[in-house]
Every structure is written in C-alpha cells, then in structure tokens.
C-alpha cells in the first residue's frame, strides 16, 4: 500500500488556472495572447537580427540590448505551451516533472534578465562618467565574460529549486492559481515542512533581484551625481536622456516582480484576479514593451528597423 501511495505522490498532476469566470471568452483571450506573443517574438527577434547584422550597432549598449532580447524570448518560449494550451484547448493538466522544468526556466530567465538590467545600468554609468574610455572599458571580450557570469550566477541560484520541490509529497489540492508553474505556488501544495524551501526562495530573491536592484540604484545615484556636475544644462539633459529607455524597462520589470512577490508571500486575502493579472503582466509585458521602448528612444536603432521593413 505504501508503494502505491509513493507512486501517487511522485506522479503528481497539477491543474493550471486561466482567468476564473471567463471560460466563455477563452477564444478571445487566446487571440489577445497570440497577438501579444507574436508582437513580442517578432520585436525581440528583429532587435537581435539588426544588432547582429549591422556592424555600426556592435556597441556595448546594443549588445546588452540583444542579451535582454534573448532573455525575453526565453521567458516567452517557457510560458507559451501552458498559457495558450489553457485558452485554446482547455488543457489544464501538467505533470510534476513538466511543471518543475517550466518553473526552472521561467525563474532562470527572469533572474538572468535582472542581471542584464544591472549590466545595462553599469553601461550607462560608464558612458556618462567616462565617455572617452567607454569603448576601451567595455570591450567585446569583457562584455562576453559579464554575460557569462550573469548566466552562471542565475543558474547556480536556480538549479536547486526543482530538486527541493521534487523531494516533496503532494497530497493537498493540486490546483495552481496561474496558467504556468512558479516555485512559490508549487511549494505551497506540498504536505511536508516547507520551511527550508521558503527560506531558500526568499534568499534567491534577495541575492539576485534584491542585490541587483540595490546595485542599479547605486549606479543611478552615481550617474545623477555625475550629471549634476556637468556645467551645461543642455549637456545635463542629453546625458539623462540616454538613461530614459533603461529606466522605463526597469520600471516595467521590477514593479510587476515586486508586486507579485509581495502578494505571494503576504497577500493571502488579496483578490485572485489581481494575482493572476499581475502574474501575466510580470511575464508578458516586459518582453512586449522592451523592443518598443528602445526602438522609440534610439534613433539609430529605429532607423535600421525602418530600413529593414521598407526593403
């Protein structure tokens, strides 16, 4: 009997959730998500293609932007199967192994994106603080090493998560509140003591996104200090204008991430719809808006994009 129970626990199946009470309009919701995915994938792919093929864009700022586009594509690909599966085919079931794989990649790409945003803040700091040595400081080999460190750092932090969840028995309600798997969600469905998992989950947030956001804040304090020392008012505005795109991307990423983290940990009485909408925003809005923000603000990049499509 015990062996049968163990098999049942290990082959746990979770039920994903769409938007409650909106089953009649699933096709319309699916159409909206398909449009968002299409625009996001096209936008980020175009950004990567143009930066790779245009030698004039082989500058640190654009290389970091291409890294951001890669991470956004990773997040999109990680979430497409389950989100569209629910709204197009009403496919709600997901096995434990598939769920662990999905949450691993979602959190991995989110943490890499946080590190890339930190690298972009450092890029803006160097460009404003020491423009004459900008190209010599941020060389291609150095940028490649920084990108590798960002990936390895996120990988080391995220790799234990599936193994920490795999050892649990799941004997509670198996309904998740999102249409994709997240570490905090799956952890709460375990019928074992989750203290270690909860502490490690908090540690990963603080070590990765918490530390990144602190260093980004310090970077902008130094940027502001440098900008205020510029005698020319026009020069001061020009320097600040180079940071607008990055600041918009930061707000898009961290506002939704912080809001969702607070609700998962402290908002048990919050409306389920708010949690679901924040979840979608945290995953889908940054990949959708990042290419648009940078295309609008960067004249050089915008000109290249227009040239590609006019051809």
C-alpha positions in Angstrom: 0.0 0.0 0.0 2.9 2.3 0.9 4.5 1.7 -2.5 1.2 2.6 -4.2 0.9 5.9 -2.3 4.5 6.8 -3.0 3.8 6.3 -6.7 0.8 8.5 -6.5 2.8 11.3 -4.8 5.7 11.1 -7.3 3.4 11.2 -10.3 1.5 14.2 -9.1 -0.5 16.1 -11.6 -1.3 19.8 -11.2 -4.2 21.8 -12.7 -3.4 25.1 -14.1 -5.8 28.0 -13.9 -6.8 30.6 -16.5 -8.9 33.7 -15.7 -11.8 32.5 -13.4 -15.3 33.0 -14.7 -14.2 33.9 -18.2 -14.5 30.4 -19.8 -17.0 31.7 -22.3 -14.5 34.1 -23.8 -11.4 31.9 -23.8 -11.1 32.1 -27.5 -11.0 35.9 -27.4 -8.4 35.8 -24.6 -6.4 33.3 -26.6 -6.5 35.7 -29.6 -5.2 38.5 -27.4 -2.3 36.3 -26.0 -1.5 35.1 -29.5 -1.2 38.7 -30.7 1.0 39.6 -27.7 3.2 36.6 -28.2 3.5 37.3 -32.0 4.4 41.0 -31.4 6.9 40.2 -28.6 8.7 37.4 -30.5 8.8 39.4 -33.7 10.0 42.6 -31.9 12.8 40.8 -29.9 13.9 38.7 -33.0 14.1 41.9 -35.1 16.2 43.6 -32.4 18.6 40.6 -32.3 18.8 40.3 -36.1 19.5 44.0 -36.7 22.1 44.3 -33.9 23.9 41.1 -35.2 23.9 42.1 -38.9 24.7 45.8 -38.6 28.3 46.5 -37.6 27.5 50.1 -36.6 25.4 48.6 -33.8 28.2 46.5 -32.3 28.5 48.8 -29.4 28.1 47.9 -25.7 24.7 49.4 -25.2 23.2 47.4 -28.2 25.0 44.2 -27.3 23.4 44.4 -23.8 20.1 45.1 -25.5 20.5 41.9 -27.6 21.1 40.0 -24.3 17.9 41.4 -23.0 16.0 40.3 -26.1 17.4 36.8 -25.8 16.2 36.5 -22.2 12.8 37.9 -23.1 12.5 35.3 -25.9 13.4 32.6 -23.3 10.6 33.7 -21.0 8.1 33.7 -23.9 9.1 30.3 -25.0 8.9 28.9 -21.5 5.3 30.1 -21.0 3.7 29.7 -24.5 2.8 25.9 -24.2 0.7 26.2 -21.0 -0.9 29.6 -21.4 -2.1 29.0 -24.9 -2.9 25.4 -24.1 -5.4 26.5 -21.5 -7.2 29.1 -23.6 -7.1 27.3 -27.0 -7.5 23.7 -25.9 -8.6 23.8 -22.3 -5.6 21.7 -21.5 -5.1 22.3 -17.7 -3.2 19.3 -16.6 0.6 19.4 -16.2 2.8 16.6 -14.7 5.2 17.3 -11.8 8.3 16.9 -14.0 6.9 19.2 -16.7 5.9 21.8 -14.0 9.4 21.7 -12.4 11.0 22.1 -15.8 8.8 25.1 -16.6 9.4 26.9 -13.3 13.1 26.3 -13.6 13.3 28.0 -17.0 10.9 30.8 -16.0 12.8 31.7 -12.9 16.2 31.2 -14.7 15.4 33.7 -17.5 13.8 36.2 -15.0 17.0 36.2 -12.9 19.2 36.5 -16.0 17.1 39.4 -17.1 17.6 41.1 -13.7 21.4 40.7 -14.1 21.3 42.1 -17.7 19.4 45.1 -16.4 22.2 45.6 -13.9 24.8 45.3 -16.7 22.9 47.9 -18.7 22.9 50.3 -15.7 26.7 49.8 -15.4 26.9 50.5 -19.1 25.1 53.8 -18.7 27.3 54.8 -15.8 30.5 54.2 -17.7 29.1 56.0 -20.8 28.3 59.1 -18.7 31.1 59.0 -16.2 34.0 58.3 -18.6 32.8 58.6 -22.2 36.4 58.8 -23.6 37.3 55.4 -22.2 33.8 53.9 -22.7 34.8 51.6 -25.7 38.1 50.6 -24.1 36.5 49.6 -20.8 33.5 47.7 -22.2 35.3 45.6 -24.8 33.6 42.7 -26.5 35.6 40.0 -24.6 34.8 41.8 -21.3 31.1 42.1 -22.2 31.0 38.3 -23.1 32.5 37.5 -19.7 30.0 39.7 -17.9 27.2 38.0 -19.7 28.6 34.5 -18.9 28.8 35.5 -15.2 25.2 36.7 -15.3 24.0 33.3 -16.7 26.2 31.2 -14.3 25.1 33.2 -11.3 21.4 32.7 -12.1 22.0 29.1 -12.9 23.7 28.3 -9.6 20.9 30.1 -7.7 18.0 28.5 -9.6 19.3 24.9 -10.1 18.4 23.7 -6.5 14.7 24.8 -6.9 13.4 21.7 -8.8 15.3 19.3 -6.6 14.0 21.0 -3.4 10.4 20.5 -4.8 11.0 17.0 -6.2 11.6 15.5 -2.8 8.1 16.6 -1.5 4.9 14.6 -1.4 1.9 16.5 -2.8 -1.3 15.4 -1.1 -3.1 18.7 -0.9 -5.3 20.5 -3.5 -3.5 20.3 -6.8 -4.9 23.5 -8.4 -2.4 26.2 -9.2 -3.6 29.8 -9.3 -1.7 30.6 -12.6 -1.6 29.2 -16.1 2.1 28.3 -15.6 4.2 27.0 -12.8 6.0 29.1 -10.2 8.2 27.9 -7.3 6.2 29.6 -4.6 2.9 28.1 -5.9 4.1 24.5 -6.2 5.9 24.7 -2.8 2.6 25.6 -1.0 0.9 22.5 -2.3 3.4 20.2 -0.6 2.2 18.3 2.5 5.7 18.4 4.1 7.5 21.0 6.1 8.4 23.8 3.6 10.5 26.0 5.9 13.8 25.3 4.2 12.2 25.9 0.8 10.6 29.1 1.9 13.9 30.4 3.3 15.8 29.4 0.2 13.2 31.0 -2.0 13.5 34.3 -0.1 17.3 34.0 -0.3 17.2 33.7 -4.1 15.0 36.8 -4.4 17.2 38.9 -2.1 20.5 37.6 -3.5 19.5 38.0 -7.1 16.9 40.7 -7.6 17.3 42.4 -4.3 21.1 42.8 -4.8 20.7 43.7 -8.5 18.1 46.4 -7.7 20.4 47.8 -4.9 23.4 48.0 -7.3 21.2 49.5 -10.0 20.0 52.2 -7.5 23.6 52.9 -6.5 24.6 53.2 -10.2 21.9 55.8 -10.8 23.0 57.7 -7.7 26.5 57.9 -9.2 25.0 58.8 -12.6 22.9 61.6 -11.1 26.0 62.9 -9.2 28.0 62.9 -12.4 25.2 64.6 -14.4 24.7 67.3 -11.8 28.4 68.2 -12.1 28.0 69.0 -15.8 28.1 72.7 -16.2 26.0 72.9 -19.4 22.2 72.5 -18.9 21.8 71.0 -22.4 24.6 68.6 -21.7 23.0 67.5 -18.5 19.7 66.8 -20.3 21.4 64.9 -23.1 23.1 62.7 -20.5 19.9 62.0 -18.7 18.1 61.3 -21.9 20.4 58.4 -22.7 19.0 56.7 -19.5 15.3 57.1 -20.2 14.9 53.8 -22.1 16.7 51.8 -19.4 14.6 53.5 -16.6 11.4 52.6 -18.4 12.5 49.0 -18.8 13.5 48.8 -15.1 10.0 50.1 -14.1 8.3 47.5 -16.3 10.3 44.7 -14.9 10.7 45.4 -11.2 7.3 46.9 -10.5 5.4 43.8 -11.5 8.0 41.5 -9.9 7.9 43.2 -6.6 4.1 43.3 -6.6 3.8 39.6 -7.4 6.3 38.6 -4.8 4.5 40.7 -2.1 1.2 39.1 -3.0 2.6 35.5 -3.0 4.2 36.0 0.5 1.8 38.3 2.3 -1.4 38.7 0.3 -3.3 35.6 1.1 -6.5 37.7 1.3 -5.9 39.5 -2.0 -8.4 39.0 -4.9 -7.3 36.0 -7.1 -7.9 38.1 -10.2 -5.3 40.7 -9.1 -2.7 37.9 -8.5 -3.4 36.4 -12.0 -3.2 39.7 -13.8 0.0 40.7 -12.1 1.4 37.3 -13.0 0.6 37.8 -16.7 2.0 41.3 -16.6 5.3 40.2 -15.0 5.9 37.7 -17.7 4.4 39.2 -20.8 4.6 43.0 -20.6 8.4 43.4 -20.4 9.1 41.2 -23.5 6.3 43.1 -25.3 7.4 46.6 -24.3 11.2 46.4 -24.2 11.7 46.4 -28.0 9.1 49.2 -28.4 10.7 51.4 -25.7 14.2 51.0 -27.2 13.0 51.4 -30.8 11.2 54.6 -29.9 14.0 56.2 -27.9 17.0 55.1 -30.0 17.1 57.0 -33.4 19.9 54.8 -34.7 18.1 51.6 -33.9 14.7 52.9 -35.2 16.3 54.0 -38.5 17.7 50.5 -39.0 14.4 48.8 -38.2 12.6 51.1 -40.7 15.2 50.3 -43.3 14.7 46.6 -42.9 10.9 46.7 -43.3 10.9 49.3 -46.1 13.2 47.0 -48.1 
